[in-house]
Amino acid sequence: NPAMALDRDIGVAFANALADRRDASMRGWEMLSATGVRGLRMAKESGLFSFLLQTEVHPEAAAVLEVNAESFRARGVLARAGDAREVPPEAPFDYVDLDPYGTPVPFLATALGALVPGGILAVTATDMMVLAGVQPKVCTLRYGARPVRGRLGPEGGLRILIKHLAELARARGRVLRPLLGYLHDHHVRAYVEISPQLPTTGPDPISMIDPTSWKGPSLGSSGPVGPMWVGPLFDAALVRSLRAPAHAERPREIAAFLARLTEEVEVDRPFYYECNELARALGLARPPSYAAMHDGLIGEGARCARTHARSGAFRSDAPRALVERVAAQAGARPPGPSD
């Protein structure tokens, strides 16, 4: 699928970074492999896996998968037809990848049950009509949360997904830590570490957000949203170590994406601002430039960094009132050379 080329490149970059951090190679399971391209690239280009099981429930796709994986048997790859709702006999695994068409919810119990303590779970969700607020009742039933509607809906969906994963992990006596969470096109994806819960483990950063008291970017909601994950989306050290794969399918796109992530980890806060949206909300004659917003917020002692979520958007730890004041000042003055 050409539309998922960037995601495959990100997967290889993540696997390479993880291989550099782990002392031993890992046992992996790709639950819904389809034709197996993502997993085979990770096995070939990263050296992360000593063993990789690829399963696919649809007979036609499973037949193609087995042919594609045959030449990788020497690399420890085993492909076969299999139901992702059943833990395979080869379990447990250090790494489990779940990339369904639609919601991952029906497969999450199996995924968590197949992981070793301290294992890595990678999960994609494409049911964005649900997670991003178009079908709020379904989101409440499926994920136990009221979604964010509008432009920030996709990030809200990512945070609701991670919240749901964290709750399932806690039910098994484990705790979740995001390593990399992102949104791209019409899906969200999260790489998380699932470790044993210790007596000293604090509560997860999960909460409702009430728009009347929320000091971050306007959510445009008539009532509370969530509960959702309001903690970090990134392991900063791991993100800084990500490199574009040598055989990237989209070399320019993955390089730009990773560069933006490296900047974004410096301000890993929930939700983002857009200059055009600030101008619209404040009634400015023209939107402030990102450069003006960055310099103005830094000058006020706040942090500011661009985000991967949308071109021209940025995150800041400044309260919304300060962001709006800087935007009003920047939108009122004539453009400068850096704008």
C-alpha positions in Angstrom: 0.0 0.0 0.0 1.8 3.2 -1.2 -0.2 5.3 1.3 1.5 3.5 4.2 5.1 4.0 2.9 5.9 6.6 5.5 4.6 4.4 8.3 6.8 1.5 7.1 9.8 3.9 7.0 9.0 5.0 10.5 8.7 1.4 11.6 12.2 0.6 10.3 13.6 3.7 11.9 12.0 2.7 15.2 13.3 -0.8 15.0 16.8 0.4 14.3 16.7 2.7 17.3 15.3 0.0 19.5 18.0 -2.5 18.3 20.6 0.0 19.4 19.0 0.3 22.9 18.5 -3.4 23.6 21.2 -5.8 24.6 19.6 -8.8 22.9 17.6 -9.3 19.7 13.8 -9.7 20.2 11.1 -12.2 19.4 8.3 -10.4 17.5 4.7 -11.1 16.4 3.1 -9.2 13.6 -0.6 -10.0 14.3 -2.3 -8.8 11.1 0.5 -9.0 8.5 -1.5 -8.8 5.3 1.3 -9.3 2.7 4.0 -8.8 5.3 5.8 -5.8 3.9 6.2 -3.8 7.1 7.5 -6.8 9.2 9.8 -8.1 6.5 11.4 -4.7 6.0 11.9 -4.4 9.8 13.4 -7.9 9.9 15.7 -7.2 6.9 16.9 -3.7 7.6 17.1 -3.5 11.4 18.4 -6.8 12.8 16.0 -6.3 15.7 14.4 -9.8 15.6 15.9 -13.2 16.3 12.4 -14.5 15.5 9.4 -12.9 13.8 6.1 -14.6 13.5 3.8 -13.1 10.9 0.1 -14.2 10.8 -2.8 -13.3 8.6 -6.4 -14.5 8.9 -7.6 -14.0 5.3 -6.6 -17.0 3.2 -5.7 -15.1 0.0 -3.4 -12.6 1.8 -1.9 -15.4 4.0 -0.9 -17.3 0.8 0.9 -14.2 -0.5 2.4 -13.6 2.9 3.9 -17.1 3.0 5.5 -16.7 -0.4 6.9 -13.2 0.5 8.4 -14.5 3.8 9.9 -17.7 2.4 13.2 -16.1 1.5 13.5 -14.6 5.0 13.3 -18.0 6.9 17.1 -17.8 7.5 16.5 -14.5 9.3 14.1 -16.2 11.7 10.8 -15.2 9.9 7.9 -17.6 10.1 4.7 -16.8 8.2 1.4 -18.6 8.3 -2.4 -18.2 8.4 -3.6 -17.4 11.9 -6.3 -15.7 13.9 -5.1 -12.6 15.7 -7.6 -13.1 18.5 -5.7 -16.2 19.7 -2.3 -16.1 21.4 0.0 -18.3 19.3 2.0 -21.2 20.8 5.2 -19.3 20.1 4.3 -16.6 22.7 5.4 -14.7 24.7 7.0 -12.0 22.5 9.2 -9.0 23.2 7.5 -7.0 20.4 3.9 -7.2 19.1 2.6 -5.2 16.2 -1.1 -4.6 15.6 -2.1 -2.8 12.5 -5.8 -3.5 11.7 -8.2 -2.0 9.2 -10.4 -0.1 11.6 -10.3 -0.4 15.4 -7.7 -2.4 17.2 -10.0 -3.0 20.2 -11.0 -6.6 19.4 -7.3 -7.7 19.3 -5.8 -5.8 22.3 -6.4 -8.4 25.0 -4.6 -10.9 22.8 -1.8 -8.5 22.1 -1.2 -7.7 25.7 -1.5 -11.3 26.7 1.3 -12.2 24.2 3.8 -9.7 25.6 6.6 -10.3 28.0 7.0 -7.9 30.9 8.8 -4.8 29.5 7.7 -5.7 26.0 6.9 -3.2 23.2 3.4 -2.9 21.7 2.9 -1.0 18.4 -0.8 -0.2 17.7 -2.5 1.5 14.7 -6.1 2.7 14.7 -7.8 3.8 11.5 -11.4 4.3 12.9 -10.9 8.0 12.9 -14.6 8.8 12.4 -14.9 7.4 15.9 -11.7 8.6 17.6 -11.8 12.1 16.1 -15.3 12.9 17.2 -17.7 12.3 14.3 -19.3 9.4 16.1 -19.0 10.3 19.8 -21.4 7.6 21.1 -19.4 4.9 19.4 -16.2 6.3 20.9 -17.8 6.3 24.3 -18.8 2.6 23.9 -15.6 1.5 22.3 -12.9 3.4 24.1 -14.7 4.8 27.2 -14.1 8.4 26.3 -15.9 11.5 24.8 -13.8 12.6 21.8 -12.6 16.0 20.7 -14.3 17.3 17.5 -12.8 19.5 14.9 -9.3 20.2 13.9 -7.8 18.7 17.1 -9.9 15.6 16.9 -7.1 13.3 15.5 -4.7 14.1 18.3 -7.5 13.7 20.8 -8.1 10.3 19.2 -4.4 9.3 19.6 -4.6 10.3 23.3 -7.8 8.4 23.8 -6.2 5.3 22.2 -3.2 5.5 24.5 -5.6 6.0 27.5 -7.4 2.8 26.5 -4.2 0.9 26.2 -3.0 2.2 29.6 -6.3 1.1 31.2 -6.0 -2.4 29.7 -2.4 -2.6 30.9 -3.3 -1.6 34.5 -6.0 -4.3 34.6 -3.2 -6.8 34.0 -0.9 -5.3 36.7 1.2 -3.5 34.2 2.0 0.1 33.3 2.3 1.8 30.0 5.0 4.3 28.7 4.7 5.9 25.3 7.8 5.8 23.2 6.4 7.3 20.0 2.9 8.4 19.2 1.9 10.2 16.0 -0.9 11.0 13.6 -0.6 10.8 9.9 -3.2 11.0 7.1 -6.3 9.0 8.3 -4.8 7.0 11.2 -2.9 7.2 14.5 -0.2 4.9 15.7 1.5 4.4 19.1 4.6 2.5 20.1 4.4 1.9 23.9 6.4 0.0 26.4 4.4 -2.3 28.8 6.2 -2.9 32.1 5.2 -4.5 35.4 3.5 -2.2 37.8 5.5 -1.6 41.0 4.3 -0.5 44.4 5.9 2.9 43.8 4.2 3.4 40.4 2.1 6.5 40.4 -1.2 7.0 38.6 -1.3 7.3 34.8 -1.6 10.9 33.4 -5.2 10.4 32.4 -7.9 12.9 32.9 -11.0 14.7 31.6 -10.5 18.1 30.0 -13.0 20.8 30.9 -13.0 23.5 28.2 -14.0 26.1 30.8 -10.8 25.7 32.8 -8.4 24.3 30.2 -5.5 26.7 29.6 -4.2 25.0 26.5 -5.3 25.3 22.9 -9.0 25.8 22.4 -10.7 22.5 21.9 -13.9 24.0 20.5 -16.0 21.8 22.7 -19.3 22.5 24.4 -18.5 20.2 27.3 -15.8 18.1 28.9 -13.8 15.7 26.7 -12.0 12.5 27.6 -10.8 10.9 29.7 -7.6 10.8 27.7 -3.8 10.5 28.0 -2.4 14.0 28.8 1.1 12.9 29.4 4.1 12.7 27.0 3.7 11.1 23.6 7.5 10.6 23.1 10.6 9.1 24.7 12.8 12.1 23.9 16.1 10.1 23.8 14.7 7.5 21.5 13.1 10.0 19.2 16.4 11.9 18.9 18.1 8.7 17.9 15.7 8.0 15.0 17.4 8.0 11.6 15.9 7.7 8.1 16.4 4.1 6.9 19.0 3.6 4.3 16.4 2.1 1.9 13.5 4.4 2.8 10.6 4.4 0.4 10.0 8.1 1.0 13.5 9.4 1.9 12.6 13.1 1.9 9.3 12.7 3.7 10.8 10.5 6.5 13.8 12.8 6.9 11.5 15.9 7.3 9.1 13.9 9.6 11.9 12.8 11.9 13.4 16.3 12.0 10.0 17.7 13.1 9.7 15.1 15.8 13.1 15.9 17.1 12.0 19.5 17.5 8.6 18.6 18.9 10.0 16.5 21.8 11.2 19.7 23.4 7.6 20.8 24.0 5.8 17.5 24.5 2.4 19.0 25.6 -1.2 18.1 24.7 -2.6 19.8 21.6 -1.2 22.5 19.3 -1.9 25.9 17.9 -2.2 27.0 14.3 -1.4 30.6 13.2 -4.4 30.8 10.9 -6.8 29.5 13.6 -5.4 32.1 16.1 -6.0 34.9 13.5 -9.5 33.7 13.0 -10.3 33.4 16.7 -8.9 36.8 17.5 -10.2 38.6 14.4 -6.7 39.6 13.2 -6.3 41.1 9.7 -3.5 38.6 9.0 -2.2 35.5 10.7 1.0 35.8 12.7 4.0 33.9 11.3 5.4 30.9 13.1 8.7 32.8 13.4 7.0 35.7 15.1 5.1 33.4 17.5 8.3 31.4 18.3 10.3 34.5 19.0 7.5 36.2 21.0 6.9 33.2 23.2 10.6 32.5 23.8 10.9 36.2 24.7 8.2 35.7 27.3 10.1 32.8 28.9 7.9 30.1 27.4 8.8 27.2 25.1 7.6 26.8 21.5 8.2 24.1 18.8 6.7 23.0 15.6 4.7 19.8 15.5 4.5 16.9 13.1 0.7 17.0 13.4 0.1 19.8 10.9 2.2 22.0 8.7 2.8 25.4 10.3 1.3 24.3 13.7 3.2 24.5 17.0 3.1 23.5 20.6 3.8 25.7 23.6 3.8 25.4 27.3 2.5 29.0 27.6 -1.1 29.4 28.8 -3.5 30.2 26.0 -3.9 33.8 27.2 -0.2 34.5 26.6 -0.3 32.7 23.2 -3.2 34.9 22.1 -1.5 38.1 23.4 1.7 37.3 21.4 -0.4 36.4 18.4 -2.3 39.7 18.5 0.9 41.6 18.8 2.6 39.7 15.9 -0.5 40.0 13.7 -0.7 43.7 14.2 2.9 44.6 13.3 4.3 44.7 9.8 6.0 41.6 8.6 9.7 41.4 9.3 12.6 39.7 7.4 12.2 36.4 9.4 8.4 36.2 8.7 
